């Protein structure tokens, strides 16, 4: 009798779980829809607010170092590179020059790595554990810093990423891919974007455009926050399977798994932060954690690509910056991990910093404040004087 | 340490072979244990997911720890 009751209870619970999951997936789809709408709003608002003067408005960021700092600090403060890159995509669609946006995207990569560094501070009470956790967190920082050191000069000298991004965007421009010139994503988001546009029509262009941008930014914040939360609940089992499968399979499998887990949870900081307790426990070595971290950089590009599909305004440029983000991260992995001399530089630097910070915890504090706020602030100050 | 000079060549060859086999077995056992420990950690991914979220609490705790350490080191 008890067994029959248990079975019935389990069946009811299983049905409730399935019902919940369906509801959660519907919510994810709705949130993604609003994320795309939000990027459309930002593009449209920026275009309305600036007219043809977007370039002049961002004159201060034409210095690539300033752009880099803007991207770093904004992401470090907001705690989400997906949010910052989606906003950048919207701004580019609204007229922000791609060349100005490229260093910002690079900066977003640096800024996002503060999350796992802060997560690693939670291990402070156990010296060895802290050394491992802090190293696992900062290996991401050192990789991203090295990536900037390599690619920013190449971008400044040859416009390498801009050219590659343009080429890829040229292949995927949605106007050409859609049937009879109709862009389905744009058509689907048009009701929300147009309603918002009409509601600010009576206002002066500057104010109306700024309002649209503000609404778009708030929408991106909310959608990315809740999409992340829902996907974490829905995808933890799948992430587990992927990571189980990757154990002992080598670095390429690690990179691939890191990418996949990040696409599933829609947040590189979640993937890299997950590596912190895994390393802290001592079960995973830094060299095993490292490829997952690299994969996270690639996986996070999906949000900007998704956002670019419905950009209102210059869609080719929006897609270009989204592809630049992807190309930059893929090339970063290929070059740094592919060249033996460079491969373990971030690991060695992170190991040294972890050991040093475990001896003197103030080093950890100075490192976080210095790398993410003080140095960028100084650079911004100097670049504005020059 | 044994005095290998008195061992026959075939004994040394056998010893090398045995040692290599034992070493391979020990390495395999070590790898198996490492993989097991990793599997266990991944099984706890839900918990790691919770602790891997950015929170001001970890900064507060870190600062509290620093102050605690500073007070301990400071001669009274």
Boltz contact constraints between the chains, C-beta under 6 A:
constraints:
  - contact:
      token1: [A, 79]
      token2: [B, 54]
      max_distance: 6.0
  - contact:
      token1: [A, 115]
      token2: [B, 54]
      max_distance: 6.0
  - contact:
      token1: [A, 118]
      token2: [B, 54]
      max_distance: 6.0
  - contact:
      token1: [A, 118]
      token2: [B, 58]
      max_distance: 6.0
  - contact:
      token1: [A, 119]
      token2: [B, 52]
      max_distance: 6.0
  - contact:
      token1: [A, 121]
      token2: [B, 58]
      max_distance: 6.0
  - contact:
      token1: [A, 121]
      token2: [B, 62]
      max_distance: 6.0
  - contact:
      token1: [A, 122]
      token2: [B, 58]
      max_distance: 6.0
  - contact:
      token1: [A, 124]
      token2: [B, 62]
      max_distance: 6.0
  - contact:
      token1: [A, 124]
      token2: [B, 65]
      max_distance: 6.0
  - contact:
      token1: [A, 232]
      token2: [B, 49]
      max_distance: 6.0
  - contact:
      token1: [A, 236]
      token2: [B, 45]
      max_distance: 6.0
  - contact:
      token1: [A, 236]
      token2: [B, 46]
      max_distance: 6.0
  - contact:
      token1: [A, 236]
      token2: [B, 49]
      max_distance: 6.0
  - contact:
      token1: [A, 240]
      token2: [B, 42]
      max_distance: 6.0
  - contact:
      token1: [A, 240]
      token2: [B, 45]
      max_distance: 6.0
  - contact:
      token1: [A, 243]
      token2: [B, 42]
      max_distance: 6.0
  - contact:
      token1: [A, 244]
      token2: [B, 42]
      max_distance: 6.0
  - contact:
      token1: [A, 247]
      token2: [B, 35]
      max_distance: 6.0
  - contact:
      token1: [A, 247]
      token2: [B, 38]
      max_distance: 6.0
  - contact:
      token1: [A, 248]
      token2: [B, 35]
      max_distance: 6.0
  - contact:
      token1: [A, 273]
      token2: [B, 52]
      max_distance: 6.0
  - contact:
      token1: [A, 274]
      token2: [B, 48]
      max_distance: 6.0
  - contact:
      token1: [A, 274]
      token2: [B, 52]
      max_distance: 6.0
  - contact:
      token1: [A, 277]
      token2: [B, 48]
      max_distance: 6.0
  - contact:
      token1: [A, 277]
      token2: [B, 51]
      max_distance: 6.0
  - contact:
      token1: [A, 278]
      token2: [B, 41]
      max_distance: 6.0
  - contact:
      token1: [A, 281]
      token2: [B, 41]
      max_distance: 6.0
  - contact:
      token1: [A, 283]
      token2: [B, 37]
      max_distance: 6.0
  - contact:
      token1: [A, 283]
      token2: [B, 38]
      max_distance: 6.0
  - contact:
      token1: [A, 283]
      token2: [B, 41]
      max_distance: 6.0
  - contact:
      token1: [A, 361]
      token2: [B, 66]
      max_distance: 6.0
